[in-house]
Amino acid sequence: MANAQGPRGPQSGGSGPQGGGRGGKRSRTPAQAALYWSAVVGVWGLIFLVAFFAVFAVDLPDTSKLYDVKRQPSINYLDRSGALVAVRGSQYAPPVDLDKLPPYVPAAFVAIEDRWFYWHLGFNPWGMLRSTIYNVTHHGGPLRGGSTITQQLARNLFLTPNQNYRRKAQELILAVWLEAKFTKKEILALYLNRVYFGAGAYGIEAAAQRYFGKPASQLTIGESALLAGMMKGPSRYSPVSSTDRAARRATVVLDEMVRTHAITAEQRAEAFRTPVRVNPVLANQRAQYFTDWVDDQVRTLVGEPTEDLVVETTLDLPIQAAAEQSLARGVEAAKSQGVQQGALVAIDGEGRIRAYVGGARYADSQFDRATMAQRQAGSSFKPFVYLTAMEQGRTPNTPVVDEPLKIGTWEPKNYTNKYLGPITLQKALAESINTVAARLANEVGTGNVAATARRLGITSHIQLDPSMALGAVEVSPLEMAQAYAPFSNGGFSAHGYGIERIRTASGKVLYDHGVEKANRNAVIGSPALQYMNQMMRQVIVSGTGGRAKVPGFDIAGKTGTTSDYRDAWFVGYTGGFVTAVWVGRDDNTPMKKVTGGGAPAGIWHDFMTAALPRLRTQAIPGGTMEPPPVAAPADPIGDLLSGNPAAPAEAPAEKPKTEDIPY
């Protein structure tokens, strides 16, 4: 039995010098485990990278066009004296050499945009992690980027600004490619020369020229901080339109520059003591409505520009400045009366637009009320009624009767509900009597009145029912200015225009208004012209427009106020110069008893007081012509209404849209 059992050898699972578990399996050492798991992570990392590139690199943009610059040509707008009014389109300057910039210029961008720029490989993992956490916890808003300067350059050069994960992944791939292909210095130079600074400026050199009127090599520390601060949002942190916000952002940049040892604390303090002055052309932001208006016309006249252009305009910047200031002051002063907006257009006797303001503040609203708004003219339309009557043989001394009137079912009223009885046409126009204008239009024919208005320059639709005599016609301030121009220039048409010449930067003329300008047509003859000027002078001397009087100058014009005080106008002129002013509300709701002889006449007076000495205008052409006296007829009412072929058999029943206020 003993021999049968025999001695026992080592059993599986027992311990011994060769232990290590069942089947002889041994535990790994820490070094072996680290090597093993590194290999596993490496394999899976490689698989992930292959998949990442397979998914996101298939439609990467062509990087061979790295140095190609595609931009909209810039257009420089000049006033009639050659002064720069505005610049539209993109501005690129020759690439700037990084070595020629003060060291604090690139350092400002590195400090605020990417302080680890010189140490990372194109992306900052910690920054990306923070951005990812933010994007996961903040749903519905734009993605936070966490982009390095290299990633921003990749986006600017090759990608769209769309914020999504696919674009961010492609941005990362391209950033790594840029880091592999270029040195840090080359990447920073590319970034500074291609990044957008707002106001159409691309690159540090163009931005320095546009915002500060100097080359980038002469930028101060404060100016550099302002430009670097704009990278967070060129419009939001613009030193032109958002001065306070830009200054606060520049302070943050200066603090970061001290923190990264780009500048000393003493240099930071000196930067605060040195004022930063923005280019006055940008700072003033003059003539923005006018520039918008002519900018659209450039494409119509010469097509889409393929090279930089220079547009010589009719604008007079000093007069434009006076117009903008006068309108802004006048609207602000009348806010308590419900005035919300206004417009002003001034043209000379040949139609050259010398001032053009489409609203009280361009920064608040870019809607152009000088040409795009159509508002009822009120009694500023009445001169076309009276001119038609003068051309049919009446004179300022023609007797009329101010009394209740009914045309069909329409009964026009005077604002005061009072009637003056027998008066002359001159008195009726000066006091803006509604009943007389309505009767007169009915006698001469509303169709003839409309033809007169179109002949002088009204291009909008003119309805022919009897209320048109009181200005129930929607027009723009530019139309009214050009339609009054024949009264000021001796009776000739004057279509308002703003572009004299368009040429390339090299001097090739593409358009010249003087070449295409047609002969001016005589649209008002004598003695009607002299009669009208005489009557509209009386509007200023003794009528509703007294507030517009400018001592020492020959002034004429007409007030206009629509029903419920929705619109108020004053259109006035001197020799060879006309200005139309409108005030109202964009929603067409009533103001608080604002009349044409109030706020608009005040704005007109303020503007013309500043503009007339510069213009050196003459008296209104034609002098005065005293009409022969006309005896009152025995039965004035019967004579005036008898034999009137223009009187309609039945007038529209609705209430007229417009009533004038006689002050």
C-alpha positions as CSV (number, residue, x, y, z in Angstrom):
1,M,0.0,0.0,0.0
2,A,2.8,2.2,0.9
3,N,4.5,1.6,-2.3
4,A,1.2,2.1,-4.1
5,Q,0.8,5.5,-2.6
6,G,4.4,6.6,-3.1
7,P,5.8,10.0,-2.3
8,R,3.7,13.0,-3.4
9,G,5.2,15.6,-5.8
10,P,4.2,19.3,-5.9
11,Q,0.5,19.9,-6.4
12,S,-1.0,22.5,-8.7
13,G,-2.1,25.4,-6.7
14,G,0.4,24.8,-4.0
15,S,3.1,27.2,-3.1
16,G,6.7,26.9,-4.0
17,P,9.5,28.7,-5.5
18,Q,7.7,28.5,-8.9
19,G,4.4,29.8,-7.6
20,G,2.5,32.3,-9.7
21,G,-0.9,30.8,-9.9
22,R,-2.7,28.1,-11.8
23,G,-0.8,26.9,-14.8
24,G,2.4,28.8,-13.8
25,K,0.9,32.3,-14.6
26,R,3.0,35.0,-12.9
27,S,2.0,38.7,-11.8
28,R,3.5,41.6,-13.8
29,T,6.0,44.0,-12.2
30,P,4.9,47.7,-12.0
31,A,7.3,48.4,-14.9
32,Q,5.8,45.7,-17.0
33,A,2.2,46.9,-16.2
34,A,3.1,50.5,-17.2
35,L,4.6,49.3,-20.5
36,Y,1.5,47.1,-21.2
37,W,-1.0,49.8,-20.6
38,S,1.0,52.4,-22.4
39,A,0.9,50.1,-25.4
40,V,-2.9,49.7,-25.1
41,V,-3.5,53.4,-24.8
42,G,-1.1,54.1,-27.7
43,V,-2.9,51.6,-29.9
44,W,-6.3,53.0,-29.1
45,G,-5.0,56.6,-29.4
46,L,-3.7,55.8,-32.8
47,I,-7.0,54.3,-33.7
48,F,-8.8,57.4,-32.4
49,L,-6.4,59.7,-34.4
50,V,-6.9,57.7,-37.6
51,A,-10.7,57.9,-37.1
52,F,-10.5,61.6,-36.2
53,F,-8.6,62.5,-39.3
54,A,-10.8,60.2,-41.4
55,V,-13.9,62.0,-40.3
56,F,-12.8,65.6,-40.1
57,A,-10.0,65.9,-42.6
58,V,-11.8,64.7,-45.7
59,D,-13.1,68.2,-46.6
60,L,-10.3,70.3,-45.3
61,P,-9.7,73.5,-47.4
62,D,-6.9,73.8,-49.9
63,T,-3.9,75.1,-47.9
64,S,-1.9,75.8,-51.0
65,K,-3.6,79.2,-51.2
66,L,-2.2,80.3,-47.9
67,Y,-0.8,83.6,-49.2
68,D,-3.7,84.5,-51.5
69,V,-5.7,87.5,-50.4
70,K,-9.3,87.8,-51.5
71,R,-11.0,91.0,-50.5
72,Q,-13.6,93.5,-51.5
73,P,-11.9,96.5,-53.1
74,S,-12.0,99.6,-50.9
75,I,-13.9,102.8,-52.0
76,N,-12.8,106.2,-50.8
77,Y,-15.5,108.8,-50.7
78,L,-14.3,112.4,-51.0
79,D,-16.3,115.6,-50.5
80,R,-16.4,118.4,-53.1
81,S,-13.1,119.8,-51.7
82,G,-11.3,116.5,-51.8
83,A,-11.6,115.8,-48.0
84,L,-12.1,112.2,-47.1
85,V,-15.7,111.5,-46.1
86,A,-15.7,107.7,-45.6
87,V,-14.0,104.5,-46.6
88,R,-16.1,101.4,-47.5
89,G,-14.9,98.0,-48.4
90,S,-11.8,96.2,-47.2
91,Q,-8.4,97.7,-46.7
92,Y,-5.3,95.6,-46.8
93,A,-1.8,97.1,-46.3
94,P,1.5,95.4,-47.4
95,P,2.6,92.8,-44.8
96,V,4.5,94.2,-41.9
97,D,7.8,92.8,-40.8
98,L,7.6,91.7,-37.2
99,D,11.1,92.9,-36.6
100,K,10.1,96.4,-37.5
101,L,7.4,96.6,-34.9
102,P,8.0,97.7,-31.3
103,P,8.2,94.5,-29.2
104,Y,5.2,95.5,-27.2
105,V,2.9,95.3,-30.3
106,P,3.0,91.6,-30.8
107,A,3.4,91.1,-27.1
108,A,0.0,92.7,-26.5
109,F,-1.7,90.1,-28.7
110,V,0.1,87.2,-27.1
111,A,-0.7,88.5,-23.6
112,I,-4.4,88.8,-24.1
113,E,-5.1,86.1,-26.7
114,D,-2.6,83.2,-26.0
115,R,-0.1,83.6,-23.2
116,W,1.2,80.1,-23.8
117,F,1.7,80.7,-27.5
118,Y,5.5,80.0,-27.4
119,W,5.1,76.7,-25.5
120,H,2.1,74.8,-27.1
121,L,2.0,72.8,-30.3
122,G,-0.9,74.7,-31.8
123,F,-3.6,74.0,-29.2
124,N,-3.9,74.4,-25.5
125,P,-5.4,71.3,-23.9
126,W,-6.3,73.0,-20.7
127,G,-8.0,75.9,-22.5
128,M,-9.9,73.4,-24.6
129,L,-11.0,71.5,-21.5
130,R,-12.3,74.6,-19.9
131,S,-14.2,75.5,-23.1
132,T,-15.7,72.1,-23.3
133,I,-16.9,72.2,-19.8
134,Y,-18.5,75.6,-20.4
135,N,-20.2,74.5,-23.7
136,V,-21.6,71.4,-22.0
137,T,-23.0,73.4,-19.1
138,H,-24.3,76.3,-21.2
139,H,-26.8,75.1,-23.7
140,G,-28.4,77.2,-26.5
141,G,-25.7,79.9,-26.8
142,P,-22.6,80.2,-29.0
143,L,-19.8,77.8,-28.3
144,R,-16.8,79.1,-26.4
145,G,-13.7,78.6,-28.4
146,G,-10.6,78.5,-26.2
147,S,-8.6,79.0,-29.4
148,T,-4.9,79.7,-29.5
149,I,-3.4,82.3,-31.9
150,T,-2.5,79.4,-34.2
151,Q,-6.1,78.1,-34.2
152,Q,-7.4,81.7,-34.8
153,L,-5.0,82.0,-37.8
154,A,-6.2,78.6,-39.1
155,R,-9.8,79.8,-38.9
156,N,-9.1,83.2,-40.5
157,L,-7.1,81.6,-43.3
158,F,-9.1,78.6,-44.2
159,L,-12.4,78.2,-42.4
160,T,-15.8,79.9,-41.9
161,P,-16.7,81.6,-38.6
162,N,-19.5,79.0,-38.0
163,Q,-19.3,77.8,-34.4
164,N,-19.8,74.0,-34.4
165,Y,-17.7,71.0,-33.3
166,R,-16.8,70.0,-36.8
167,R,-15.2,73.3,-37.6
168,K,-13.4,73.3,-34.2
169,A,-12.0,69.8,-35.1
170,Q,-10.8,71.0,-38.4
171,E,-9.4,74.1,-36.8
172,L,-7.3,71.9,-34.5
173,I,-6.0,69.8,-37.4
174,L,-4.9,72.9,-39.4
175,A,-3.4,74.5,-36.3
176,V,-1.1,71.4,-35.8
177,W,-0.2,71.6,-39.5
178,L,0.7,75.3,-39.2
179,E,2.9,74.6,-36.2
180,A,4.7,71.9,-38.2
181,K,5.2,74.0,-41.2
182,F,6.1,77.4,-39.7
183,T,8.1,78.9,-36.9
184,K,6.3,80.7,-34.0
185,K,7.5,84.0,-35.4
186,E,6.2,83.3,-38.8
187,I,2.8,82.2,-37.4
188,L,2.5,85.4,-35.3
189,A,3.5,87.5,-38.3
190,L,0.8,85.8,-40.5
191,Y,-1.7,86.3,-37.7
192,L,-1.0,90.0,-37.3
193,N,-1.1,90.6,-41.0
194,R,-4.4,88.8,-41.7
195,V,-6.6,89.3,-38.7
196,Y,-9.7,91.5,-39.0
197,F,-9.8,94.7,-36.9
198,G,-13.3,96.0,-38.0
199,A,-14.0,99.1,-40.1
200,G,-12.9,97.2,-43.2
201,A,-9.3,96.9,-42.0
202,Y,-7.4,93.6,-42.3
203,G,-4.0,93.3,-40.7
204,I,-2.1,95.4,-38.1
205,E,-0.8,97.9,-40.7
206,A,-4.2,98.7,-42.2
207,A,-5.7,98.9,-38.7
208,A,-3.0,101.4,-37.5
209,Q,-3.6,103.5,-40.6
210,R,-7.4,103.4,-40.4
211,Y,-7.8,103.9,-36.6
212,F,-4.8,106.1,-35.8
213,G,-3.5,107.5,-39.1
214,K,0.0,106.2,-38.6
215,P,2.1,103.1,-39.6
216,A,2.1,100.1,-37.2
217,S,5.8,100.8,-36.5
218,Q,4.7,104.0,-34.7
219,L,2.0,102.5,-32.5
220,T,2.2,103.4,-28.8
221,I,1.6,100.9,-26.0
222,G,-1.9,102.3,-25.4
223,E,-2.8,102.0,-29.1
224,S,-1.4,98.5,-29.3
225,A,-3.5,97.5,-26.3
226,L,-6.7,99.0,-27.9
227,L,-6.1,97.0,-31.1
228,A,-5.3,93.8,-29.2
229,G,-8.5,94.2,-27.2
230,M,-10.6,94.3,-30.3
231,M,-9.8,90.7,-31.1
232,K,-12.6,89.7,-28.7
233,G,-15.1,91.5,-31.0
234,P,-14.0,94.2,-33.5
235,S,-17.4,95.9,-33.5
236,R,-18.2,95.5,-29.8
237,Y,-14.8,96.8,-28.7
238,S,-14.3,99.5,-31.4
239,P,-12.6,102.6,-30.2
240,V,-14.9,104.6,-32.5
241,S,-18.4,103.4,-31.7
242,S,-17.8,101.8,-28.2
243,T,-15.2,104.1,-26.7
244,D,-15.8,103.2,-23.0
245,R,-16.0,99.5,-23.6
246,A,-12.8,99.6,-25.7
247,A,-11.0,101.5,-23.0
248,R,-12.0,99.0,-20.3
249,R,-10.8,96.2,-22.5
250,A,-7.5,97.9,-23.2
251,T,-7.0,98.2,-19.5
252,V,-7.3,94.4,-19.2
253,V,-4.7,94.0,-22.0
254,L,-2.3,96.3,-20.2
255,D,-2.7,94.4,-17.0
256,E,-2.0,91.1,-18.8
257,M,1.1,92.7,-20.5
258,V,2.5,93.5,-17.1
259,R,1.6,90.0,-15.8
260,T,3.5,88.4,-18.7
261,H,6.4,90.8,-18.3
262,A,5.8,92.3,-21.8
263,I,5.9,95.8,-20.2
264,T,6.7,97.1,-16.8
265,A,4.3,98.7,-14.3
266,E,5.8,102.0,-15.1
267,Q,5.2,101.6,-18.8
268,R,1.6,100.7,-18.0
269,A,1.2,103.9,-16.0
270,E,2.7,105.9,-18.8
271,A,0.3,104.4,-21.2
272,F,-2.6,105.6,-19.1
273,R,-1.1,109.1,-19.0
274,T,-0.7,109.2,-22.8
275,P,-4.1,110.0,-24.6
276,V,-5.1,107.8,-27.5
277,R,-6.6,109.8,-30.4
278,V,-8.6,108.0,-33.0
279,N,-8.5,109.1,-36.6
280,P,-10.9,112.0,-36.8
281,V,-12.5,110.7,-40.0
282,L,-13.6,107.6,-38.2
283,A,-14.3,109.4,-34.9
284,N,-16.6,111.9,-36.4
285,Q,-18.6,109.3,-38.4
286,R,-19.9,112.1,-40.7
287,A,-22.3,111.5,-43.6
288,Q,-23.0,107.8,-42.9
289,Y,-26.5,108.1,-44.4
290,F,-25.2,109.8,-47.5
291,T,-22.4,107.3,-47.9
292,D,-24.9,104.4,-47.7
293,W,-27.0,106.1,-50.4
294,V,-24.2,106.7,-52.9
295,D,-22.5,103.4,-52.1
296,D,-25.4,101.6,-53.6
297,Q,-25.3,103.8,-56.7
298,V,-21.6,103.1,-57.4
299,R,-22.5,99.5,-58.3
300,T,-25.2,100.7,-60.6
301,L,-22.9,103.2,-62.4
302,V,-19.7,101.1,-62.8
303,G,-20.6,97.6,-61.8
304,E,-19.1,95.6,-59.0
305,P,-15.6,97.1,-58.4
306,T,-12.6,94.9,-59.1
307,E,-10.0,97.4,-57.9
308,D,-9.9,100.2,-55.3
309,L,-12.0,103.2,-56.3
310,V,-12.2,106.9,-55.5
311,V,-15.7,108.5,-55.6
312,E,-15.8,112.3,-55.7
313,T,-19.1,113.5,-54.3
314,T,-21.1,116.7,-54.1
315,L,-21.1,116.8,-50.3
316,D,-19.6,119.7,-48.4
317,L,-18.3,118.3,-45.1
318,P,-18.5,121.6,-43.1
319,I,-22.1,122.1,-44.2
320,Q,-22.8,118.4,-43.6
321,A,-21.5,118.7,-40.0
322,A,-23.8,121.7,-39.4
323,A,-26.7,119.8,-40.8
324,E,-26.1,116.8,-38.5
325,Q,-25.7,118.9,-35.5
326,S,-28.7,121.1,-36.2
327,L,-31.0,118.1,-36.8
328,A,-29.7,116.2,-33.7
329,R,-30.2,119.3,-31.5
330,G,-33.6,120.0,-32.9
331,V,-34.9,116.5,-32.5
332,E,-33.6,116.3,-28.9
333,A,-35.1,119.7,-28.0
334,A,-38.5,118.5,-29.3
335,K,-38.6,115.1,-27.7
336,S,-41.0,116.2,-25.1
337,Q,-43.4,117.0,-27.9
338,G,-43.1,113.5,-29.2
339,V,-40.6,114.1,-32.0
340,Q,-38.6,110.9,-32.5
341,Q,-36.8,111.4,-35.8
342,G,-36.0,113.8,-38.6
343,A,-34.3,114.3,-41.9
344,L,-32.6,117.1,-43.7
345,V,-31.5,117.5,-47.4
346,A,-29.8,120.5,-48.8
347,I,-29.1,121.0,-52.5
348,D,-27.8,123.8,-54.6
349,G,-29.4,125.3,-57.7
350,E,-28.0,122.6,-60.0
351,G,-29.0,119.7,-57.9
352,R,-25.8,119.0,-56.1
353,I,-26.5,117.6,-52.7
354,R,-24.5,119.6,-50.2
355,A,-25.9,118.1,-47.0
356,Y,-27.8,114.8,-46.4
357,V,-29.0,113.5,-43.1
358,G,-31.3,110.6,-42.9
359,G,-31.9,110.5,-39.1
360,A,-31.1,112.0,-35.8
361,R,-28.4,109.5,-34.9
362,Y,-26.9,106.9,-37.4
363,A,-25.7,104.8,-34.5
364,D,-29.3,104.4,-33.3
365,S,-30.9,103.7,-36.6
366,Q,-29.5,103.2,-40.1
367,F,-32.9,103.6,-41.8
368,D,-32.5,106.5,-44.2
369,R,-35.5,108.9,-44.0
370,A,-34.0,111.3,-46.5
371,T,-34.9,109.0,-49.4
372,M,-36.5,105.8,-48.1
373,A,-39.3,107.3,-46.0
374,Q,-42.4,108.4,-47.8
375,R,-44.4,110.9,-45.6
376,Q,-47.3,113.1,-46.3
377,A,-46.2,116.6,-47.4
378,G,-49.0,118.6,-45.7
379,S,-49.1,122.3,-46.8
380,S,-45.6,122.2,-48.1
381,F,-47.3,120.8,-51.2
382,K,-49.4,123.9,-51.6
383,P,-46.9,125.9,-53.7
384,F,-47.6,123.5,-56.6
385,V,-51.3,124.3,-56.4
386,Y,-50.5,128.1,-56.4
387,L,-48.0,127.8,-59.2
388,T,-50.5,126.1,-61.3
389,A,-52.9,128.9,-60.6
390,M,-50.3,131.6,-61.4
391,E,-49.6,129.8,-64.7
392,Q,-53.3,130.0,-65.5
393,G,-53.4,133.7,-65.1
394,R,-53.9,134.5,-61.4
395,T,-51.6,136.8,-59.4
396,P,-50.8,137.2,-55.8
397,N,-53.4,140.0,-55.6
398,T,-56.2,137.8,-57.0
399,P,-59.1,138.1,-54.5
400,V,-60.5,135.0,-52.8
401,V,-62.8,134.3,-49.9
402,D,-61.8,132.2,-46.9
403,E,-65.1,130.6,-45.9
404,P,-66.7,127.2,-45.3
405,L,-66.4,125.0,-48.5
406,K,-67.8,121.7,-49.7
407,I,-66.5,119.8,-52.7
408,G,-68.7,116.9,-53.3
409,T,-69.0,115.4,-49.8
410,W,-65.7,116.7,-48.6
411,E,-65.6,119.7,-46.4
412,P,-62.0,121.0,-45.7
413,K,-61.5,122.9,-42.5
414,N,-59.1,125.5,-41.3
415,Y,-57.2,124.5,-38.2
416,T,-58.7,127.2,-36.1
417,N,-62.2,126.6,-37.5
418,K,-62.2,130.4,-38.2
419,Y,-62.4,132.1,-41.5
420,L,-60.9,135.4,-42.7
421,G,-63.4,136.2,-45.4
422,P,-62.2,138.2,-48.4
423,I,-58.3,138.0,-48.8
424,T,-55.7,137.7,-51.6
425,L,-54.0,134.6,-52.8
426,Q,-50.8,136.0,-51.2
427,K,-52.4,136.2,-47.8
428,A,-53.9,132.8,-48.2
429,L,-50.6,131.1,-48.9
430,A,-48.7,133.1,-46.2
431,E,-51.3,132.0,-43.6
432,S,-51.7,128.5,-45.1
433,I,-55.5,128.7,-45.5
434,N,-56.9,125.3,-46.3
435,T,-60.2,126.3,-47.8
436,V,-58.5,128.6,-50.4
437,A,-56.0,125.9,-51.4
438,A,-58.7,123.3,-51.8
439,R,-61.0,125.7,-53.8
440,L,-58.0,126.7,-56.0
441,A,-57.0,123.1,-56.8
442,N,-60.5,122.3,-57.7
443,E,-60.6,125.3,-60.1
444,V,-57.3,124.6,-61.8
445,G,-57.7,120.8,-61.8
446,T,-56.0,118.4,-59.5
447,G,-54.6,116.7,-62.6
448,N,-52.9,119.9,-63.6
449,V,-51.5,120.4,-60.1
450,A,-50.0,116.8,-60.2
451,A,-48.4,117.6,-63.6
452,T,-46.9,120.7,-62.1
453,A,-45.4,118.8,-59.2
454,R,-44.0,116.2,-61.4
455,R,-42.5,118.8,-63.7
456,L,-40.7,120.4,-60.8
457,G,-39.3,117.1,-59.4
458,I,-41.9,115.1,-57.4
459,T,-41.4,111.5,-58.5
460,S,-43.8,109.7,-56.1
461,H,-47.3,108.8,-56.9
462,I,-49.7,111.7,-56.6
463,Q,-53.4,110.9,-56.0
464,L,-55.9,113.2,-57.6
465,D,-58.8,113.4,-55.1
466,P,-59.4,116.9,-53.7
467,S,-57.5,116.4,-50.5
468,M,-54.2,116.4,-52.5
469,A,-54.4,120.2,-52.4
470,L,-53.7,120.0,-48.7
471,G,-50.7,117.6,-49.2
472,A,-52.3,114.2,-48.9
473,V,-49.3,113.1,-51.0
474,E,-46.4,110.9,-49.8
475,V,-43.0,112.2,-50.7
476,S,-39.4,112.1,-49.5
477,P,-37.3,115.0,-48.3
478,L,-35.0,114.7,-51.3
479,E,-38.0,115.0,-53.6
480,M,-39.2,118.1,-51.9
481,A,-35.8,119.7,-52.0
482,Q,-35.4,119.2,-55.7
483,A,-39.0,120.2,-56.4
484,Y,-38.4,123.6,-54.7
485,A,-35.0,124.1,-56.5
486,P,-36.6,125.8,-59.6
487,F,-38.0,128.5,-57.3
488,S,-34.5,129.2,-56.2
489,N,-32.5,129.0,-59.4
490,G,-34.5,131.0,-61.9
491,G,-37.0,128.3,-62.9
492,F,-34.8,125.4,-64.0
493,S,-35.1,121.8,-63.2
494,A,-32.5,120.4,-60.7
495,H,-32.5,116.7,-60.1
496,G,-30.7,116.0,-56.8
497,Y,-27.5,113.9,-57.2
498,G,-24.5,113.0,-55.0
499,I,-21.7,111.6,-57.3
500,E,-19.6,113.9,-59.5
501,R,-17.0,111.4,-60.6
502,I,-15.8,107.8,-60.1
503,R,-12.2,106.9,-60.8
504,T,-9.8,104.1,-60.0
505,A,-7.0,104.6,-57.5
506,S,-4.7,104.9,-60.5
507,G,-6.7,107.8,-62.0
508,K,-8.8,106.2,-64.7
509,V,-12.2,107.9,-64.9
510,L,-15.1,105.4,-64.9
511,Y,-18.0,107.8,-64.6
512,D,-18.3,111.6,-64.9
513,H,-21.6,113.3,-64.1
514,G,-20.6,116.4,-66.0
515,V,-20.3,114.4,-69.2
516,E,-23.7,112.8,-68.9
517,K,-25.5,115.8,-67.5
518,A,-28.3,116.8,-69.7
519,N,-29.2,120.5,-70.5
520,R,-31.3,121.9,-67.7
521,N,-34.9,122.5,-68.7
522,A,-36.8,125.6,-67.8
523,V,-39.8,124.4,-65.8
524,I,-41.2,127.7,-64.5
525,G,-41.7,130.8,-66.6
526,S,-42.3,134.5,-65.9
527,P,-44.2,136.0,-64.4
528,A,-45.4,133.0,-62.4
529,L,-41.9,132.4,-61.0
530,Q,-41.7,136.0,-59.6
531,Y,-45.2,135.8,-58.2
532,M,-44.4,132.5,-56.4
533,N,-41.2,133.9,-54.9
534,Q,-43.0,137.0,-53.8
535,M,-45.7,134.9,-52.0
536,M,-43.3,132.5,-50.4
537,R,-41.2,135.4,-49.1
538,Q,-44.3,136.5,-47.3
539,V,-44.6,133.1,-45.6
540,I,-41.3,134.1,-43.8
541,V,-42.0,137.8,-43.4
542,S,-45.6,137.7,-42.1
543,G,-46.9,134.1,-42.2
544,T,-46.4,130.6,-40.7
545,G,-42.6,130.4,-41.4
546,G,-41.4,133.4,-39.3
547,R,-39.2,131.2,-37.2
548,A,-37.0,130.3,-40.2
549,K,-36.0,133.9,-40.9
550,V,-32.3,134.5,-41.2
551,P,-31.5,138.2,-40.9
552,G,-29.5,139.6,-43.9
553,F,-30.6,136.9,-46.3
554,D,-33.3,136.7,-48.9
555,I,-35.4,133.7,-47.7
556,A,-38.6,132.1,-48.9
557,G,-40.3,128.8,-48.2
558,K,-43.4,127.0,-46.9
559,T,-44.4,125.1,-43.8
560,G,-46.3,121.9,-43.8
561,T,-48.2,120.0,-41.0
562,T,-50.3,116.9,-41.6
563,S,-53.5,115.9,-39.8
564,D,-53.1,114.7,-36.2
565,Y,-49.6,116.1,-36.3
566,R,-48.0,113.0,-37.8
567,D,-45.6,115.0,-40.0
568,A,-44.1,118.4,-39.9
569,W,-42.1,120.1,-42.7
570,F,-40.3,123.2,-43.6
571,V,-38.9,123.6,-47.1
572,G,-37.1,126.9,-47.7
573,Y,-34.6,128.5,-50.0
574,T,-32.5,131.4,-50.9
575,G,-30.7,132.1,-54.2
576,G,-29.6,128.8,-55.6
577,F,-29.8,126.8,-52.4
578,V,-32.7,124.7,-51.0
579,T,-33.1,122.9,-47.7
580,A,-36.0,120.5,-46.8
581,V,-36.5,119.5,-43.2
582,W,-38.9,116.8,-41.9
583,V,-39.7,115.6,-38.4
584,G,-42.0,112.9,-37.1
585,R,-42.1,109.4,-35.7
586,D,-41.1,106.2,-37.5
587,D,-44.3,104.5,-36.4
588,N,-46.4,107.3,-37.9
589,T,-48.1,108.0,-34.6
590,P,-49.0,111.7,-33.8
591,M,-46.7,114.1,-32.2
592,K,-47.9,116.7,-29.6
593,K,-49.0,119.6,-31.7
594,V,-45.7,119.9,-33.6
595,T,-46.2,122.2,-36.6
596,G,-44.0,123.0,-39.6
597,G,-43.5,126.4,-38.3
598,G,-42.1,125.0,-35.0
599,A,-39.4,122.3,-34.8
600,P,-38.7,122.0,-38.6
601,A,-38.4,125.7,-39.1
602,G,-36.2,126.0,-36.0
603,I,-33.9,123.2,-37.4
604,W,-33.9,124.9,-40.8
605,H,-32.9,128.3,-39.2
606,D,-30.2,126.7,-37.1
607,F,-28.7,124.9,-40.1
608,M,-29.0,127.8,-42.6
609,T,-27.5,130.3,-40.1
610,A,-24.3,128.1,-40.1
611,A,-24.4,127.2,-43.8
612,L,-25.3,130.5,-45.6
613,P,-22.1,132.5,-44.7
614,R,-20.0,129.6,-46.2
615,L,-22.1,129.4,-49.3
616,R,-22.1,133.2,-50.2
617,T,-25.4,132.8,-51.8
618,Q,-27.1,135.6,-53.8
619,A,-30.7,136.9,-53.7
620,I,-33.4,134.7,-55.1
621,P,-33.2,135.2,-58.9
622,G,-35.8,137.3,-60.7
623,G,-36.4,139.9,-58.0
624,T,-40.0,140.8,-57.4
625,M,-42.8,141.6,-59.8
626,E,-45.6,143.7,-58.4
627,P,-48.9,142.3,-59.9
628,P,-51.6,144.6,-61.1
629,P,-54.4,145.1,-58.6
630,V,-57.5,143.2,-59.3
631,A,-60.9,144.5,-58.1
632,A,-63.0,142.1,-56.1
633,P,-65.9,140.8,-58.1
634,A,-69.5,141.7,-57.1
635,D,-70.2,138.0,-56.4
636,P,-66.8,136.5,-55.7
637,I,-68.2,133.1,-54.6
638,G,-70.4,132.7,-57.7
639,D,-67.6,133.9,-60.0
640,L,-65.0,131.6,-58.5
641,L,-67.2,128.5,-58.7
642,S,-69.0,129.1,-62.0
643,G,-67.8,127.5,-65.2
644,N,-65.3,125.2,-63.5
645,P,-64.7,122.3,-65.8
646,A,-62.3,120.7,-63.3
647,A,-64.8,120.3,-60.5
648,P,-65.7,116.7,-60.0
649,A,-69.3,115.6,-60.1
650,E,-68.9,113.7,-56.9
651,A,-65.9,113.9,-54.7
652,P,-64.8,111.0,-52.5
653,A,-66.7,110.8,-49.2
654,E,-63.7,110.0,-46.9
655,K,-62.2,112.7,-44.7
656,P,-59.1,114.2,-46.2
657,K,-55.9,112.8,-44.7
658,T,-54.2,116.2,-44.3
659,E,-55.0,119.5,-42.6
660,D,-52.5,122.3,-42.1
661,I,-52.0,124.3,-39.0
662,P,-51.6,128.0,-39.6
663,Y,-48.5,128.6,-37.4
